[in-house]
């Protein structure tokens, strides 16, 4: 495949992914709100059940939806940077400082979402069990292998961004040699 064909394919597919990221950025907050508004706690995967914390009140649902904005905002930041990266690829910009920023920001978002998610789940356990009698209230702090994997992937993406920064410098130097 000729480089121009490959470049055109990258641009075409990147444009599709740009629109997919935009759609995901719109759908994520809506689905999170709908989940807290209508889905029962047993159907959500938070590590505790409605038998442990009782049925969700309207206040608890709205508070949990508001609390979930913290991890969602970090995910939206990562999706925004993916959308921006694919937008750059779609117009044929592959080795630009903006690409490096997108990669770096995505990596930091993945690293940051881990402690935020741990704090979110802990705060959620307190919020949802607050109306329980003394001795039945919970503070659940948990970390899974998924969290560790996400942090490692984020760190790898940050390192890739450093390598890309060097590639951008080389591309700029090569462009000046002509």
HELIX and SHEET records of a PDB file:
HELIX    1   1 UNK A    3  UNK A   38  1                                  36    
HELIX    2   2 UNK A   41  UNK A   43  5                                   3    
HELIX    3   3 UNK A   50  UNK A   53  1                                   4    
HELIX    4   4 UNK A   58  UNK A   67  1                                  10    
HELIX    5   5 UNK A   69  UNK A   90  1                                  22    
HELIX    6   6 UNK A   97  UNK A  129  1                                  33    
HELIX    7   7 UNK A  145  UNK A  177  1                                  33    
END                                                                             
